[in-house]
Amino acid sequence: MARPDNLHASCSVLVDLPAERFNLADWILHFGNEEYVACTPATGAHQYMFVYRAPDGGHVFRNDEFCGGFQMTQLYRAKIMEKDHVFLVSPSTKGRFLWVIPMTFQVTWDMKVEKVDDATAMFTCRVGARLNPIYWLLSALLRLTYWTQAHTEEETPHFCDSAARWATRSEANHRDSYVRPQPATG
């Protein structure tokens, strides 16, 4: 049995679009580099993304990004590709800790859309990583859990809006944002 992820982050947003309108599997296959980069406007963490076919015919989602002192290249493969659920795994993410020390670890990217009511859905993005004990100790010292959560909170509303715009792309009254404003915290 595989070890569970030892680093987790999750963020959910309410979206003014019925859950059945989404097709995350179709959206992620058409999710382009410009939109991926635009999903981290405050930090500029997202550097590059593209989708290609592997020799076995499956899709590979390559993402290059920065998070909490890690420069990473993820090569995700789909484990679940459904209208309301996409679960991707990058078993051998290549990274550079503090942009210097090379390392390899697993990263998971999990997105779901769930019905709240007839007009509203909940979009959830979860990110996980499986770090070896030495990297886990270093990540604790650098507060990587904090940075991963902050990164996930920045990108999730933008992923949601991108998927919602994809779902409504042929409509005349296409909106720029479908994500409900989040209440202020603290």
Helices and strands as residue ranges (DSSP letters): E 7-15, G 19-21, H 24-30, H 33-38, E 46-53, E 59-67, E 70-81, E 85-97, E 101-117, E 120-130, H 133-141, H 144-167
